[in-house]
Amino acid sequence: VQLVVESGGGLVQPGGSLRLSCAASGFTFSSYDMNWYRQAPGKQRDLVATISSGGYTYYPDSVKGRFAISRDNAKNTVYLQMSSLKPEDTAVYYCNARLQITNFWGQGTQVTVSS
């Protein structure tokens, strides 16, 4: 069974930091591109970070310079380090593993940025 399981969400004050983790199992993790998406209430699910199987990273302008994605293939885990958090970063964050047309999704972890 292929699984991706997110952890590390929570409540953080504006300007704070949080690190999300995504543990994968049941597939060849190192071969997959790994992505973090987020979805706020009433909004579409948006990509916030990508790390390819070869280590290439991509961020949209909304999070560039504040978020950093990394992966540890020995631990089958991908991380999202978030800093300088803003209230508009509040959302459910989802981990996604992708290889061509194959996609695995986690259940999501809530991140709330509020004072």
C-alpha positions, 0 to 999 in steps of 0.5 A: 500500500502506497502512503504519504503521511504529513505531520508538523502542522499547528498554530503559529504566530505571524512571523514564526516558523514551522517545519512540515514532514511527509513520510512515504512508504510503499513505493520507490521514493527516490524516483518520485518528484515530491510536492507540497500543496495547500488549500485554504477554505473556499479556494483551490489547491495550490502548489507551494513547493516542488523537489524533483527526484534529481533535487531541482526545486521550484517555488511560486512567488508567493512563498519564494524566499520564505519556504524551503523544500528538502528531501531525505531519500534514506528516510523516505521523507520530504520536508517543508521548512516555512519561515516568516509565516503570514496569516495568508499562509493558513491552509491545509498543507498536502504532500504529493508524490508524482511519477508521470501519471501516478500520484499519491496524496496525503490526508493533509495537515492544518497550518494556522497562522494567527496571533 
